[in-house]
Amino acid sequence: MIRWKNQREETEELSLTEKDGCITIQSTVHHSATEIRYSLELDRSWTFRKGSIRIGDRSLTLHADGSGSWSDGEHGPIEELTGAIDIDISCTPFTNSLPINRMEWVQGRTVSMDVVYLSVPDLTFRKVNQHYTLLRESNGIREFLYQSPTYESSIFVDREGLVVDYPGLFLRI
């Protein structure tokens, strides 16, 4: 079990299991007056394949083929998401682990990627471009510079690529 808290003392409890080449995530985020539950299915290379999120009686499911095609599972392709590989869910630091664990990193090199940014609690999504740069590694902790069109921060991860500190936003407890 992995736990994070944010600056408002809201918490997330996440379990990660690996079996038969699939990584499965189950998580509950205790967010303000509501619970947010999400599940993700990743392939062995940490590429997003399917995700579901539920807030109260509202839910959303997204599917991806790992090559940039997305659908909601009911209405067919979501053309505006074409080209995105990862998902970034606003209420969790975990989704930063997808590109961090999938890529080969060289210190100082910036990697840019399109991701599906999923905003919580409104469950809206859009494609955005994000950048990660490995700044340094020391004692099993790697520091990345994360940049999006509207935000920039360092992110510190452990040997497994899981966030230990996202300054000002999330801290692993």
C-alpha positions in Angstrom: 0.0 0.0 0.0 1.3 3.4 -1.0 -0.1 6.5 0.7 0.2 10.2 -0.1 -1.2 13.3 1.5 -1.6 16.8 0.0 -1.4 20.2 1.6 -5.0 20.1 2.7 -4.4 16.8 4.5 -6.4 14.9 1.9 -5.0 11.4 1.4 -4.6 8.7 -1.2 -4.2 5.0 -0.7 -3.0 3.0 -3.7 -2.2 -0.6 -4.3 -0.1 -1.8 -7.3 0.0 -5.4 -8.4 1.9 -7.0 -11.3 0.7 -10.3 -12.8 1.0 -11.9 -16.2 2.6 -8.8 -17.9 -0.1 -6.4 -16.6 0.2 -3.8 -13.9 -3.0 -3.1 -12.1 -3.6 0.0 -9.9 -6.5 0.4 -7.4 -6.7 3.7 -5.5 -9.0 5.7 -3.3 -8.4 9.4 -2.9 -10.1 11.0 0.1 -10.7 14.4 -1.6 -12.6 17.2 0.4 -16.1 15.8 1.1 -16.0 13.0 -1.4 -14.1 9.8 -2.3 -12.5 9.4 -5.7 -11.8 5.8 -6.8 -9.8 5.0 -9.8 -8.3 1.9 -11.4 -5.7 1.7 -14.1 -4.4 -1.1 -16.3 -0.9 -0.8 -17.7 1.2 -3.1 -19.8 4.6 -4.3 -18.5 6.3 -1.2 -20.0 4.0 1.1 -17.9 2.0 2.1 -20.9 -1.7 3.0 -20.1 -4.3 0.6 -21.5 -7.5 1.2 -19.6 -8.6 3.4 -16.7 -11.8 4.0 -14.8 -12.6 6.8 -12.3 -15.7 7.2 -10.1 -16.7 10.2 -8.1 -20.1 9.6 -6.4 -22.5 8.5 -9.0 -20.4 9.8 -11.9 -17.8 7.8 -13.7 -15.6 7.7 -16.8 -13.7 4.9 -18.5 -11.0 5.4 -21.1 -9.2 2.9 -23.2 -5.9 3.3 -25.2 -4.0 1.1 -27.6 -0.6 2.2 -26.4 0.1 3.8 -29.8 -1.9 7.0 -29.4 -5.5 6.0 -30.1 -8.2 6.5 -27.4 -11.8 5.6 -26.9 -14.3 5.6 -24.1 -15.3 2.0 -24.7 -18.9 2.9 -25.7 -18.9 5.6 -28.4 -15.8 4.8 -30.3 -12.6 6.8 -30.9 -11.8 10.1 -29.2 -10.0 11.9 -32.0 -8.9 14.9 -30.0 -6.7 12.6 -27.8 -4.9 11.0 -30.8 -1.2 10.8 -30.2 -1.3 10.9 -26.4 0.3 7.8 -24.7 -0.1 8.6 -20.9 -2.8 9.8 -18.6 -2.3 12.4 -16.0 -5.1 12.5 -13.3 -5.1 15.8 -11.5 -5.8 14.4 -8.0 -2.9 12.0 -7.8 0.9 12.0 -8.1 0.9 8.4 -9.2 0.3 9.1 -12.9 3.6 10.9 -13.1 5.2 7.4 -12.6 3.9 6.2 -16.0 6.4 8.2 -18.2 9.1 8.1 -15.5 9.0 4.3 -15.5 8.5 3.8 -19.2 11.4 6.0 -20.5 15.2 5.5 -20.4 16.5 8.6 -18.7 19.7 10.6 -19.3 20.5 13.3 -16.8 19.8 16.8 -18.3 17.8 15.5 -21.3 14.2 16.7 -21.6 11.5 14.3 -22.9 8.3 15.8 -24.3 5.1 13.9 -24.6 1.4 14.4 -25.2 -0.8 13.1 -22.4 -4.5 13.0 -21.6 -5.0 15.4 -18.6 -8.0 14.3 -16.6 -9.4 17.0 -14.4 -11.0 16.0 -11.1 -13.6 16.4 -9.8 -15.3 17.6 -13.1 -14.1 14.5 -15.1 -13.2 16.5 -18.1 -10.2 15.6 -20.2 -8.0 17.1 -22.9 -4.6 16.4 -24.6 -1.7 18.5 -23.2 2.0 18.5 -23.8 4.3 17.8 -20.8 8.0 17.8 -20.4 10.2 15.8 -17.9 13.9 16.4 -17.4 16.0 14.2 -15.1 17.9 16.7 -13.0 19.9 14.5 -10.6 20.0 11.2 -8.8 21.4 10.6 -5.4 20.9 7.8 -2.8 18.1 6.1 -4.8 16.1 9.3 -5.2 15.7 10.9 -8.7 14.7 14.5 -9.1 12.8 15.4 -12.3 11.7 18.8 -13.5 8.1 18.5 -14.6 6.7 21.2 -17.0 3.2 21.6 -18.5 1.7 24.6 -20.3 0.6 26.2 -17.0 2.7 24.6 -14.3 6.3 23.7 -13.4 7.7 21.8 -10.4 10.4 19.3 -9.2 9.2 15.8 -8.6 11.2 13.4 -6.5 10.8 9.6 -7.0 12.3 6.5 -5.4 14.1 3.6 -7.2 10.7 2.2 -8.3 9.8 5.5 -10.0 7.1 6.3 -7.4 6.7 9.8 -6.1 8.0 10.5 -2.7 7.7 14.3 -2.8 5.9 16.6 -5.2 6.7 19.9 -3.4 3.7 21.9 -2.4 1.3 19.2 -3.7 1.9 15.6 -2.5 4.1 13.9 0.1 4.3 10.1 0.5 3.6 9.0 4.1 
